[in-house]
Protein backbone atom coordinates (compact mmCIF):
# COMPACT_ATOMS: atom_id res chain seq x y z
CA UNK A 1 0.00 0.00 0.00
CA UNK A 2 2.83 2.41 0.79
CA UNK A 3 4.39 1.72 -2.61
CA UNK A 4 1.05 2.46 -4.30
CA UNK A 5 0.64 5.74 -2.46
CA UNK A 6 4.29 6.64 -3.09
CA UNK A 7 3.89 6.08 -6.83
CA UNK A 8 0.72 8.15 -6.97
CA UNK A 9 2.37 11.03 -5.12
CA UNK A 10 5.57 10.76 -7.17
CA UNK A 11 3.60 10.98 -10.43
CA UNK A 12 1.63 13.97 -9.15
CA UNK A 13 4.86 15.76 -8.20
CA UNK A 14 6.58 14.94 -11.51
CA UNK A 15 3.73 16.14 -13.70
CA UNK A 16 2.62 19.22 -11.77
CA UNK A 17 4.27 22.52 -12.54
CA UNK A 18 6.30 24.47 -10.00
CA UNK A 19 3.94 26.19 -7.57
CA UNK A 20 1.23 23.67 -8.53
CA UNK A 21 -1.07 21.93 -6.05
CA UNK A 22 -1.41 18.29 -5.04
CA UNK A 23 -4.22 17.11 -2.79
CA UNK A 24 -4.25 13.74 -1.05
CA UNK A 25 -7.44 12.68 0.67
CA UNK A 26 -9.11 9.68 2.25
CA UNK A 27 -12.87 9.38 2.64
CA UNK A 28 -15.74 6.92 2.83
CA UNK A 29 -18.21 7.08 -0.06
CA UNK A 30 -21.18 4.73 -0.33
CA UNK A 31 -19.59 2.30 2.10
CA UNK A 32 -16.21 2.23 0.39
CA UNK A 33 -12.92 3.69 1.57
CA UNK A 34 -11.53 5.99 -1.10
CA UNK A 35 -7.94 7.16 -1.46
CA UNK A 36 -7.62 10.09 -3.85
CA UNK A 37 -4.60 11.91 -5.26
CA UNK A 38 -5.31 14.99 -7.37
CA UNK A 39 -3.06 17.54 -9.02
CA UNK A 40 -3.52 20.64 -11.15
CA UNK A 41 -0.87 19.72 -13.72
CA UNK A 42 -1.44 19.28 -17.47
CA UNK A 43 -3.64 16.21 -16.99
CA UNK A 44 -3.83 13.00 -19.02
CA UNK A 45 -5.64 13.10 -22.34
CA UNK A 46 -8.64 10.72 -22.53
CA UNK A 47 -7.00 8.50 -25.18
CA UNK A 48 -4.15 7.70 -22.74
CA UNK A 49 -6.15 7.20 -19.53
CA UNK A 50 -6.55 3.42 -19.75
CA UNK A 51 -3.09 2.80 -21.18
CA UNK A 52 -1.13 4.63 -18.46
CA UNK A 53 -1.76 1.61 -16.19
CA UNK A 54 0.05 -0.71 -18.65
CA UNK A 55 3.64 -1.69 -17.90
CA UNK A 56 6.20 0.51 -19.69
CA UNK A 57 3.58 2.76 -21.31
CA UNK A 58 4.81 6.34 -21.50
CA UNK A 59 3.18 9.38 -23.04
CA UNK A 60 5.62 10.88 -25.53
CA UNK A 61 6.57 14.51 -25.07
CA UNK A 62 5.92 14.61 -21.33
CA UNK A 63 9.47 15.77 -20.64
CA UNK A 64 9.78 13.41 -17.66
CA UNK A 65 12.09 10.48 -17.22
CA UNK A 66 10.94 7.13 -15.92
CA UNK A 67 10.30 3.54 -16.85
CA UNK A 68 6.52 3.63 -17.20
CA UNK A 69 6.02 1.26 -14.28
CA UNK A 70 4.65 3.59 -11.58
CA UNK A 71 0.96 3.42 -12.46
CA UNK A 72 1.25 -0.25 -13.47
CA UNK A 73 2.39 -0.94 -9.91
CA UNK A 74 -0.51 1.14 -8.58
CA UNK A 75 -2.94 -0.95 -10.65
CA UNK A 76 -1.42 -4.23 -9.45
CA UNK A 77 -1.54 -3.25 -5.77
CA UNK A 78 -5.14 -2.07 -6.16
CA UNK A 79 -6.08 -5.35 -7.85
CA UNK A 80 -4.48 -7.40 -5.06
CA UNK A 81 -6.55 -5.48 -2.51
CA UNK A 82 -9.79 -5.87 -4.47
CA UNK A 83 -9.85 -2.14 -5.19
CA UNK A 84 -11.04 -0.29 -8.29
CA UNK A 85 -9.24 2.66 -9.88
CA UNK A 86 -10.85 5.68 -11.49
CA UNK A 87 -8.71 8.18 -13.40
CA UNK A 88 -10.42 11.46 -14.28
CA UNK A 89 -9.76 15.05 -15.09
CA UNK A 90 -9.10 17.03 -11.92
CA UNK A 91 -11.34 19.57 -10.26
CA UNK A 92 -12.22 22.67 -12.25
CA UNK A 93 -11.31 20.80 -15.46
CA UNK A 94 -7.53 20.80 -14.95
CA UNK A 95 -5.02 18.20 -13.82
CA UNK A 96 -5.56 14.58 -12.94
CA UNK A 97 -7.55 12.89 -10.18
CA UNK A 98 -6.89 9.22 -9.41
CA UNK A 99 -9.30 7.59 -6.98
CA UNK A 100 -8.79 4.12 -5.50
CA UNK A 101 -12.04 2.57 -4.20
CA UNK A 102 -11.59 -0.19 -1.64
CA UNK A 103 -14.48 -2.58 -1.12
CA UNK A 104 -15.80 -2.77 2.41
CA UNK A 105 -14.57 -5.85 4.24
CA UNK A 106 -16.55 -7.81 6.80
N, C-alpha and C positions, 0 to 999 in steps of 0.2 A: 504494500500500500504506500509506503514512503517513497519507493521508486516511482510509482505512478504519479503521486503528487509532485515529486521533484521534477519529473519530465514535463508535466503540465506547466509548472511555474517557469522552468527553464525556457520552454517554447514561448511563453508569454513575454518573458524578459527579452529574448532574442529578437522577437518580431514587433516589439513596441518601440516607438521612437523615444529618444531622450525626452525627458519630462512627460512621458506618457503615463497612463494609469493602469494598474492591474488590481483586480478585486478578486479575493478568494473568499468563498462563503460556504457554509454548511447549513442545511435546513431540512425540515421534514415537509414533504408535499404529498398529499394523498397517501399517507402511510408509508412513504418511501424516504429513506435518507438520501439527500442529494448533496454532492460535492460539486461546486461550480468554480471555474477559473475563467475570468473574463478580462479582456484587454481592449484598449482603444487604438490598436495598431492598424495596419492596412487591411486586415481581415483575410479570409480565404475564399476565393471565388467559388461559386456553387459547383462548377465542374470538377473541382479538386477535393471537395469535402469528404467524399467517401474514400477516395484513394489515399489521402494523407495517413490513414491508419494501416496501409500496406507497408510491409518491410521494404526499406531502401527507396521508397517513393519520395522524391524531392520536387518541389515546384521550382522550375528554372527561373532565374532572374531575381531570386529573393535576396541575394547578396549575403546570405548567411552560410557558414560552413556547417557541416554535420554529416551524419551517415544516413539519415532518413529512418532511424530506428526508434526515436523517442515516442512518437504517437502509436507505433506498432506495439511497443511495450505497454503503453497505457491501455490499448485495446485488449491485450492478452491478460493483463492483471484484472481488468474489469470483467472479462469473460470468466476467469477462474473464480471470481467472487459472485458470479451470477448477476452482474450489474449490466445496465444498458447505457450506451453513450449517445448523447445528442450534441452535434456540432452545429452552431447557428451563428448568424451575424450578431454582433454585440448590441448592447443597448444603444438607442438613438441612431441605429443604422450604421455604426462603425465598429471595427474591430472584430474579435472572435469571442464567442462564449462556448465553452465546452462544459457540459453537465454530465455527471456520472450518477445514475439512479440505481441505488442499491435496494433490492427487494427486501421487504421486512422478513426477518427470521422469527421462528417460533421458539 
